[in-house]
Amino acid sequence: MSGATPPENATLTGEPKNEKLSYSTKSGGRIAYITLNNPAKLNAIDKDMIMRFLDALHAADRDKKVKVIVINSTGDRAFCAGWDLTMFKGTGQNSYKEAGDLLLTHGRDISRTIYFSKKPVVAQIQGPAIGVGCYLSLAADFRIVARKEGLFFQLPELQINLPGATGPTVNSIAIMGLARSKRMMLGCDKIGLDELDRWGVITKICEPGELDVEVKKFCLNMVEKNPLLLYTQKAMCNIMGMTMMRPFYDLENEVADYAFAHLGTDLPEDIDDFLRKMWSKYGQGSPF
């Protein structure tokens, strides 16, 4: 099967069968599964799912039995199609800003929590990863992907007149480098599986029907390792790989907050002052 198998041993209380995001464990509690279950909307994440996602990540990180976290989704059409854009459909600018504030306050914490989790995180990807689906995948430590024609990663925010926020800039630059990140963020290109593999983004490619088994096998190999060494080595790699990760998340949010506040205008009068401030605060001095 290409989508996620319903996991066993649910560990969050009050878990309805039709929940759009579920948390469960397998293999004696050693592997935690966070499953997006919104296939009618291509597993898009809505505002109600944001806090549940964070709760599941924190539960997995706190659980001493859990050694590895898997993020997967149901259905065959998409891993995750991004944020549910109905969040931005309300009455007036206040509604639009409320949705933006929700993403900037809590949405970014999803990708931050994945990156800073002490436990290895595996993204099990059976279809296109778009928007938040893309940077959830990039925030994970490993990406195991089904070999499917038409599978791609995309950051389409500029196409839909939204700023890149809650992790796309930070995670894409950390994993793919500046030039490839600009191609995805500014060009909004769809990057197919072969190219992702050449870029070194993909951990393993397997046949769709073997995806569940291959992910479990990968995780079982991980859980046998000494957790002290596993957690400290992950932290060390991430610190070396992106020593400025926390400030860069702040930079991304500050830029997105400015963009949300000025959407509807081509260029605000204070754009130069704002850019000077960002260069001075987060860069190595202003280039202006």
C-alpha positions in Angstrom: 0.0 0.0 0.0 1.2 3.5 -0.7 -0.4 5.5 2.1 0.1 5.0 5.8 -1.2 1.9 7.5 -3.4 2.9 10.5 -1.0 2.6 13.5 -1.6 0.7 16.6 -1.5 1.5 20.3 -2.7 5.1 20.3 -1.2 7.0 23.2 -3.1 10.3 23.2 -6.5 10.0 24.9 -9.8 10.7 23.2 -8.6 9.7 19.8 -11.6 9.5 17.4 -11.3 7.1 14.5 -11.9 10.0 12.0 -9.3 12.4 13.5 -7.6 14.4 10.8 -4.3 14.0 12.6 -3.5 10.9 14.8 -0.7 9.9 17.1 0.1 6.2 17.7 3.0 3.9 18.5 4.3 0.6 17.2 7.0 -1.9 17.9 6.6 -2.0 21.6 6.2 1.8 21.8 9.6 2.5 20.3 8.3 4.0 17.0 5.9 6.9 17.2 3.7 7.7 14.2 2.2 11.1 13.5 -0.3 10.6 10.7 -2.0 13.2 8.6 -5.4 11.9 7.8 -7.1 14.5 5.7 -7.1 12.8 2.3 -10.2 14.7 1.0 -8.0 17.8 1.0 -4.8 16.0 0.0 -3.7 16.0 3.7 -3.6 19.8 3.9 -3.1 21.1 7.5 -5.9 23.3 8.9 -5.8 25.4 12.0 -7.3 22.7 14.2 -4.5 20.3 13.1 -1.7 22.7 14.0 -1.9 22.4 17.8 -2.6 18.7 17.6 0.5 18.2 15.5 2.5 20.1 18.2 0.9 18.0 21.0 1.9 14.8 19.1 5.5 16.0 18.6 5.9 16.9 22.2 4.3 13.6 23.4 6.7 11.6 21.2 9.7 13.6 22.5 8.7 13.2 26.1 7.9 9.4 25.9 11.0 7.6 27.1 9.9 4.4 25.2 9.8 6.3 21.8 13.2 6.3 20.0 12.2 7.3 16.5 9.3 9.5 15.2 7.7 8.9 11.8 5.5 11.5 10.0 3.3 9.9 7.4 -0.1 10.4 5.8 -3.1 8.5 4.4 -4.2 8.2 0.8 -2.3 7.9 -2.4 -2.6 11.4 -4.0 -0.3 13.5 -1.8 1.9 13.4 1.3 0.7 16.9 2.2 -0.6 19.7 -0.1 0.3 22.5 2.3 -1.8 24.7 4.6 -5.5 24.5 4.2 -6.0 27.9 2.5 -9.6 28.2 3.8 -7.8 29.5 6.9 -7.3 32.7 4.9 -10.9 33.1 3.7 -12.7 35.3 6.1 -14.1 38.8 6.3 -11.6 41.5 5.8 -7.9 42.1 6.5 -8.3 41.2 10.2 -9.3 37.6 9.4 -6.4 37.3 7.0 -4.0 38.7 9.7 -5.4 36.3 12.3 -4.6 33.3 10.1 -1.1 34.8 9.5 -0.6 35.3 13.2 -1.6 31.7 13.9 1.0 30.4 11.4 3.7 32.7 12.7 3.0 31.9 16.3 2.3 28.2 16.2 2.8 27.0 12.6 6.5 27.6 12.6 6.8 25.6 15.9 6.0 22.4 14.0 9.0 22.6 11.8 11.2 24.0 14.6 10.1 21.2 17.0 10.9 18.5 14.3 14.3 20.0 13.7 15.2 20.4 17.4 13.6 17.2 18.6 16.3 15.1 20.3 14.9 12.0 18.5 15.4 11.2 14.9 12.4 12.0 12.7 11.6 10.1 9.5 9.3 11.5 6.8 7.4 8.7 5.0 6.4 10.3 1.6 4.1 8.6 -0.8 3.0 11.6 -2.9 3.7 15.2 -3.6 5.0 17.4 -0.7 3.8 20.9 -1.3 4.2 24.0 0.9 4.2 22.9 4.5 4.4 19.3 3.3 7.7 20.2 1.7 9.3 21.8 4.6 8.0 19.2 7.1 9.9 16.8 4.9 13.0 19.0 4.9 12.9 19.5 8.6 13.0 15.7 9.2 16.3 13.9 9.6 15.4 11.3 6.9 13.1 11.2 3.9 12.0 7.8 2.6 10.0 8.2 -0.6 7.9 6.0 -2.8 9.1 5.7 -6.4 6.1 7.3 -8.2 5.8 9.2 -11.4 4.6 12.7 -10.7 5.9 12.9 -7.1 7.5 16.2 -6.5 8.5 18.8 -3.8 7.3 22.4 -4.2 7.3 25.7 -2.3 4.5 27.6 -4.1 4.0 30.4 -1.6 4.8 33.2 -4.0 2.4 31.8 -6.6 -0.5 32.2 -4.1 0.6 35.6 -2.8 1.8 34.4 0.6 5.2 34.9 2.3 7.3 31.9 2.9 6.9 31.4 6.7 7.1 28.7 9.4 10.2 27.0 8.0 10.6 26.8 4.2 13.6 29.2 3.9 15.5 27.8 6.9 15.0 24.1 6.1 15.5 24.3 2.3 18.8 26.3 2.7 20.0 23.9 5.4 19.3 20.8 3.3 19.7 22.0 -0.3 21.9 25.1 -0.3 21.2 28.6 -1.4 21.0 28.3 -5.2 18.5 25.3 -5.1 16.5 27.0 -2.4 16.1 30.2 -4.5 15.0 28.1 -7.4 12.2 26.5 -5.3 11.2 29.6 -3.3 11.5 32.3 -6.0 10.8 30.2 -9.1 8.2 28.0 -7.3 9.5 25.1 -9.4 8.2 21.5 -8.9 11.3 19.4 -8.2 10.8 15.8 -9.2 12.1 12.6 -7.6 15.1 12.1 -9.8 16.4 15.6 -9.2 15.7 15.4 -5.5 17.7 12.2 -5.4 20.6 13.8 -7.3 20.6 16.7 -4.9 21.0 14.3 -2.0 17.6 15.2 -0.4 16.2 11.7 -0.4 17.4 9.1 2.1 15.9 6.1 0.3 13.6 5.4 -2.6 11.4 2.3 -2.6 8.4 0.8 -4.4 5.1 2.2 -3.3 3.9 -1.2 -2.0 7.0 -1.6 0.1 7.0 1.9 1.7 5.5 0.9 5.1 7.8 -2.1 5.5 10.9 -0.1 4.4 10.2 2.7 6.8 9.6 0.3 9.7 12.8 -1.6 8.8 14.8 1.7 8.8 13.3 2.7 12.1 14.0 -0.7 13.8 17.6 -0.4 12.8 17.7 3.1 14.5 15.9 2.0 17.8 18.6 -0.6 18.5 21.2 2.1 18.9 22.2 3.6 22.2 19.7 6.4 22.8 22.3 8.6 24.5 24.6 8.4 21.5 21.7 8.7 19.0 20.3 11.9 20.5 23.6 13.6 21.2 24.9 12.8 17.7 21.7 14.1 16.1 22.1 17.4 18.1 25.8 17.7 17.2 25.1 17.2 13.5 22.3 19.8 13.5 24.4 22.3 15.5 27.3 21.9 13.1 25.0 22.0 10.0 23.2 25.2 10.9 24.6 27.1 13.9 22.3 30.0 13.3 19.1 28.0 13.0 17.2 29.7 15.8 17.9 33.3 14.7 17.1 32.3 11.1 13.7 31.1 12.2 13.2 34.5 13.9 14.3 36.2 10.7 11.9 34.2 8.6 9.0 35.1 10.9 9.9 38.8 11.1 10.0 39.0 7.3 6.7 37.1 7.0 5.0 39.3 9.6 6.0 42.4 7.7 4.8 40.8 4.5 1.4 39.8 6.0 1.0 43.4 7.3 1.5 44.9 3.9 -0.1 42.4 1.5 -2.2 44.3 -1.0 0.4 46.9 -1.7 3.2 46.5 -4.3 6.0 48.1 -2.2 5.5 49.8 1.2 7.3 53.2 1.6 9.4 51.8 4.4 10.7 48.7 2.5 14.3 50.0 2.3 14.4 50.8 6.0 12.9 47.3 6.8 15.5 45.5 4.7 18.4 47.5 6.2 17.1 46.5 9.7 17.0 42.8 8.7 20.6 42.9 7.3 21.8 44.7 10.4 20.0 42.5 12.8 20.6 39.0 11.3 23.4 39.5 8.7 26.9 40.9 8.7 26.0 44.5 8.4 23.9 46.3 5.8 24.8 46.1 2.1 23.0 49.4 1.4 
